Amino acid sequence: MSTAGQIQQLRSTAAHLRSISGSIASSRALTVYSLAGPETWIGPTPQSCYDHLLSVRRQLQSNQQSLADTARHLDRQAMALEAQASIAGLVS
Amino acid sequence: MDLLAFDRARLEFLRTSIGAALEDLQLIRSDDAAATEAMRSIRAACRTLTESCLPRVQEVLSSEVMTAYRRSALGGTGGATSGYSTARDRSWEATTDPLAEPGRTPLGCRSYAEVIADIRSGAMIPMSTPIDAQGRAGAHYTSLTFAAGQPLVIGTEDLTSHLAKFLDFISDGLPIGWREHQELTIYYLSNARVTSAVHVLNAYDRDEGPETLIDRTTEATVSGYMVIHAESGTAELNVPIGPGIQDPTQSFVAITASSSGFSGMFFPDEPPDFEPVPPGDRYVNKDTWTFTRSASPMVDGWGTWNL
């Protein structure tokens, strides 16, 4: 694959990962736990449900952050490749 | 009996919201290799919402018992009275909590013998050991506190030695007696809260416990097996009843001194993901066990992380 193709692919993947990260961030799965607290219901089952929802939130937030980090890393790789290509162009 | 009290309008909104959250997650799709882990988590989250949360909400909303308990008198349920009093003041509906019903055991739960065998073979890995201050004044150490709403007893085994049992038996006829009991109990904790608190080793009140560095406290939700080794001992000074030769077992205990303690370890189903404690007030279960690595308990009622 050409350098331009590689750069394009890296940017495209980064944009895709960023899009997934954004979808997770705006998902109502991150906030639904706040509706399952003691202002709604109390007892062992409610506590268990609340813990499940909080656990889901934590896991999704962790993935959201991980996707954003990977996207940034891919962008940096694309920029490095671009810089290399422009230097090579100047030399030749 | 554990009760479940709820606000019907809010619970119906919660059901709708869980459905909406599920829809949002199901719309996220990707076959990119870099997103594999995230997609796996999203599928797991969908399963949790579909198989655990929604059915529980639905079960409460459609319960037949609910009508019978509607606006029943709440409050006499032991430690959770303040929350239930609030529920009563708000005229919430109530029912017997499904999780408190006997016979409800998690699917795929190991037996007592399986847990012991898996611990011995190394198939079950304990949670990371709390940090020990090694007796250095001013050094940091950590405690692990588990709050389990309804720990399920998998099995119990009497580990009292034959010698201790014999001493217990003959203590009835001796002026000085010694009774010792050791027991190993395995619990299954489902979605228990575990709090890792950081303390500084310095002088403190053993009844109140050491000061906690709040900003460094983290917590996680865990499921898994808690193995507790509890031991208790009682020394007795017995005085015979009546004068002369009589039945040596006819005596009364003049002085008695007891000691008890526990040690244990937790074996999580999955490695816990500790996060800072979320701000604000919330409903939490009462603390059940607290451990440190110290050989003797740092606070009365705390145990040692060891088996």
Chai-1 contact restraints between the chains, C-beta under 6 A:
chainA,res_idxA,chainB,res_idxB,connection_type,confidence,min_distance_angstrom,max_distance_angstrom,comment,restraint_id
A,H16,B,D32,contact,1.0,0.0,6.0,A-B,restraint_1
A,L17,B,A34,contact,1.0,0.0,6.0,A-B,restraint_2
A,I20,B,S30,contact,1.0,0.0,6.0,A-B,restraint_3
A,I20,B,A35,contact,1.0,0.0,6.0,A-B,restraint_4
A,S23,B,I28,contact,1.0,0.0,6.0,A-B,restraint_5
A,S27,B,D24,contact,1.0,0.0,6.0,A-B,restraint_6
A,S27,B,L25,contact,1.0,0.0,6.0,A-B,restraint_7
A,R28,B,A20,contact,1.0,0.0,6.0,A-B,restraint_8
A,R28,B,A21,contact,1.0,0.0,6.0,A-B,restraint_9
A,R28,B,D24,contact,1.0,0.0,6.0,A-B,restraint_10
A,A29,B,A21,contact,1.0,0.0,6.0,A-B,restraint_11
A,A29,B,L25,contact,1.0,0.0,6.0,A-B,restraint_12
A,V32,B,S17,contact,1.0,0.0,6.0,A-B,restraint_13
A,V32,B,I18,contact,1.0,0.0,6.0,A-B,restraint_14
A,V32,B,A21,contact,1.0,0.0,6.0,A-B,restraint_15
A,L35,B,L14,contact,1.0,0.0,6.0,A-B,restraint_16
A,L35,B,S17,contact,1.0,0.0,6.0,A-B,restraint_17
A,A36,B,L14,contact,1.0,0.0,6.0,A-B,restraint_18
A,G37,B,R282,contact,1.0,0.0,6.0,A-B,restraint_19
A,G37,B,Y283,contact,1.0,0.0,6.0,A-B,restraint_20
A,P38,B,G83,contact,1.0,0.0,6.0,A-B,restraint_21
A,P38,B,Y283,contact,1.0,0.0,6.0,A-B,restraint_22
A,T40,B,D7,contact,1.0,0.0,6.0,A-B,restraint_23
A,T40,B,R10,contact,1.0,0.0,6.0,A-B,restraint_24
A,T40,B,L11,contact,1.0,0.0,6.0,A-B,restraint_25
A,T40,B,L14,contact,1.0,0.0,6.0,A-B,restraint_26
A,W41,B,F6,contact,1.0,0.0,6.0,A-B,restraint_27
A,W41,B,L11,contact,1.0,0.0,6.0,A-B,restraint_28
A,I42,B,A5,contact,1.0,0.0,6.0,A-B,restraint_29
A,I42,B,G83,contact,1.0,0.0,6.0,A-B,restraint_30
A,I42,B,A87,contact,1.0,0.0,6.0,A-B,restraint_31
A,G43,B,L3,contact,1.0,0.0,6.0,A-B,restraint_32
A,G43,B,L4,contact,1.0,0.0,6.0,A-B,restraint_33
A,G43,B,D97,contact,1.0,0.0,6.0,A-B,restraint_34
A,P44,B,D2,contact,1.0,0.0,6.0,A-B,restraint_35
A,P44,B,D97,contact,1.0,0.0,6.0,A-B,restraint_36
A,P44,B,L99,contact,1.0,0.0,6.0,A-B,restraint_37
A,P44,B,A100,contact,1.0,0.0,6.0,A-B,restraint_38
A,P44,B,G149,contact,1.0,0.0,6.0,A-B,restraint_39
A,P44,B,Q150,contact,1.0,0.0,6.0,A-B,restraint_40
A,T45,B,L4,contact,1.0,0.0,6.0,A-B,restraint_41
A,T45,B,R56,contact,1.0,0.0,6.0,A-B,restraint_42
A,T45,B,D97,contact,1.0,0.0,6.0,A-B,restraint_43
A,T45,B,P98,contact,1.0,0.0,6.0,A-B,restraint_44
A,T45,B,L99,contact,1.0,0.0,6.0,A-B,restraint_45
A,Q47,B,G149,contact,1.0,0.0,6.0,A-B,restraint_46
A,Q47,B,N285,contact,1.0,0.0,6.0,A-B,restraint_47
A,S48,B,N191,contact,1.0,0.0,6.0,A-B,restraint_48
A,C49,B,C53,contact,1.0,0.0,6.0,A-B,restraint_49
A,C49,B,R56,contact,1.0,0.0,6.0,A-B,restraint_50
A,D51,B,N191,contact,1.0,0.0,6.0,A-B,restraint_51
A,D51,B,T221,contact,1.0,0.0,6.0,A-B,restraint_52
A,H52,B,T48,contact,1.0,0.0,6.0,A-B,restraint_53
A,H52,B,S52,contact,1.0,0.0,6.0,A-B,restraint_54
A,H52,B,C53,contact,1.0,0.0,6.0,A-B,restraint_55
A,S55,B,T221,contact,1.0,0.0,6.0,A-B,restraint_56
A,V56,B,A45,contact,1.0,0.0,6.0,A-B,restraint_57
A,V56,B,T48,contact,1.0,0.0,6.0,A-B,restraint_58
A,R58,B,D273,contact,1.0,0.0,6.0,A-B,restraint_59
A,R58,B,E275,contact,1.0,0.0,6.0,A-B,restraint_60
A,Q59,B,S41,contact,1.0,0.0,6.0,A-B,restraint_61
A,N63,B,A38,contact,1.0,0.0,6.0,A-B,restraint_62
A,N63,B,S41,contact,1.0,0.0,6.0,A-B,restraint_63
A,L67,B,A38,contact,1.0,0.0,6.0,A-B,restraint_64
A,T70,B,A34,contact,1.0,0.0,6.0,A-B,restraint_65
